[in-house]
Structure formats: C-alpha cells, structure tokens
Amino acid sequence: MTETLSLAAGRRIALAAQGFGRARPSGGLDQGHLRRVLDRTQLLQIDSVNVVARAHYLPLFARLGAYPRALLDAAAWGKPRRLFEYWGHEASLLPLELHPLLRWRMARAERGEGMWRRMRAFAGERRPEAEAVLARIAAEGPLAASDFVAQEKRSGWWEWSDAKTALEWLFWAGKITTAARRPSFERLYDLTERVIPAKILALPTPSQEDAERALIERSARALGIATAGDFRDYFRLKPEQAKPRIAELVEAGTLIPVQVERWSQQAYLHAEARRPRKVGASALLAPFDPLVWARSRTERLFGLRYRIEIYTPAEKRVHGYYVLPFLHGERLAALVDLKADRQAGLLRVQAAHGDGGAAADACETLAAELRLMAEWLGLGGVEVAERGDLAAPLRPMLRRAS
C-alpha cells in the first residue's frame, strides 16, 4: 500500500530537508556552519540583482541569521576554495565534490550539444576563436569579458557579444571557471586547472547515468518530498534523464513512492528524510531560495501563488519589485517587497502583504527578522511604506524597536 501523507506533514518534511526548524547558531559562525547549510541545499543560485543583497548570500541568512558574508566569499573565491561556479540550478555555487557529477554536462558543451546556435558555433567552425581566448587567459592569467574589449577594437575580429559568447562556451565546457569576482561582480575567468584543486580534478569521472542518479538523490535529500518534475528542476535535468534514474532509486529503496494530500502527481519521499511533528521557523526567503524557487511546488506546499515581479511592468505588479516570502512557523505568512537603500542607511519595506490570516505574532516576528536583516546589511533601521495590508500593523512595531 502506498503511504498517504497529509499536506501539513509533507510541508514539515520539506522544511526540515532544507534546514529549517532547528535553532539558528548563536555566535562563532564558521565554515562548518556554511558547510552544513550546503549539505542541505546542495547549491546556492547566483543572481546579480543587488536590490537587497545578491541572491547567493540570502539563503544562508535565512538559515543562519546574521552571518559574516566574508565566510561565503572565502569559500567561493578564496583559498582554500570550497565551492566552484557552474550551471547547477542556473548559475550556481556548488560544493567541489559535485564537480565530477557535472562533467557529463561539460562534455556535452564541448561537443556543442544542447546549446543555442550562436554558442554552439564555438564548439565547431569558430573553435579557433575560442582557443585564442583560452590562450590569452593561459598567458595573462585571470581575465574578465571586459578585458577583451580593447583587443576587439584593435583587430575588428569580434563583436563584443562574440567575445562574451566564446567565454561562456569555454565556461560551459569546463575549460575555464570563475577565479574571482570584481567589486562590480564581474567574473574573472581562469583555466580550470588553476582554480579547481588538483585532488578534485583527479577524482574519477562517473558515467552520465551514474552522475544523473547521484544528482537526483541529492535533489531528493534537499527537497525531502517532491515530484519527479521537482527532482529534475533542481539540477536542470531533462525528463528522459530523470525518469529511469528515479525508477532505479525507487528499486534501491532510496526513494519511497507516496501520495500527498491534494497533490495530483506522484510524490517521492527520500528514505532518510526527517518527519518532524512540528517546525518552528522564521525566515525571509530570497526569490531564488531553494525552498521557493520552483513556484509550482511552492503553491502545492504552501497554497501561495508567488511570482518574482522584477520583469513585470510597475503598473501590473501585485506585490512589488523584489518580493521575499516570510516563513513563519510552517507557513508563508507574508510577502514583503524590500530594498536596501544604502545611501539613506535604511532597509525599506516598500510593501507588506499578508496571506489573509497573518496574526499579530507573525507581524512581531517579521518585524524582528527585518531588524536583524537591516543590522546584517549594515543599515541603520527599517522604514515601512503604506502599501499592503500588513504595513499598518508592522509600522508601529518597528517604530517601538527604534
């Protein structure tokens, strides 16, 4: 008999799998704390939007509180390096041990497979141009895309977009990777063998099938309970890649088929997933946090239709420009449109909307989380605009604190 789980139980499993429900550490945060979060999430999605803070910093804040961002910078771009950049769930920071599991993706890019036409050309007839880019990086050391502008102007060889495309193909193919980031967040590319530790590069390369299976298993650990589509989405696998691997993991007992109340699709539970009876958590979630980045799953789990509205015309936005869901207990109790106004030294709550039943304790907890975020960002306070049904109750709570 297939086990049937209540929606509330499924929600608690998902929250626990993502590292919520346990008290945040108090002081003395180090690389071990960061590593434990990555053991849960498996990766951090990178996004350049800096309205509040860049996206890869925010999932750690949600789980650890006011941690020093230098910890992540050191792990990603320092020495010893603990993370590397590649295409996981979009552009991502990934633990080094995932490098062998993604080499099949690099090999496909090397052959020009699964790429848009302009980039595919650099795997074929325009490869000499890409090799010239590679040779320059080999000779000069880490370079950014902007460093190729002068050469283009002198030679007339490339258009600017061509130089960037060649670099991106080399990145996809694993020939170069990100050595560091400039203050503007522009990538500095270097040869992979000068960035990724030799002991990681020496690890055996699994077959594509074994790598896909391992990625699905990691997705399942990170999600706790999910559908086949959710598993695929985590590391951007195709249906034909994921389907046989899921079947193999079910046969091995790693995944357990279950039914979840109100879900129309087959669900799977990781065999080692925690099943807490209660989850108490408070967290502001970035739009690219792994708990909510799959909008359909967010709606299935929490009953909340959540969309990022950065690309929506201002007059058509419902909740705001850069909207963060607020996790309170076991539900998403609010949506807050935030902006770090660094010039004024304020965290601006440009809109605050409740889910229709946000209680006073949710507002109190949200106010505390906003104060913590402002402090973490080095801002002097929080200012709440009038937009949204939670703005009025939230404003005096933050005034009292100041």
PyMOL commands that set and color helices and strands:
alter all, ss='L'
color gray80, all
select helices_A, chain A and resi 7-17+31-41+55-64+69-77+96-98+100-110+117-123+127-140+145-155+160-172+192-194+198-201+208-223+228-234+239-251+295-302+314-316+360-376+391-401
alter helices_A, ss='H'
color red, helices_A
select strands_A, chain A and resi 3-5+44-45+83-87+91-95+176-181+187-191+225-227+255-260+267-270+282-284+323-328+331-341+346-354+381-384
alter strands_A, ss='S'
color yellow, strands_A
deselect
rebuild
show_as cartoon
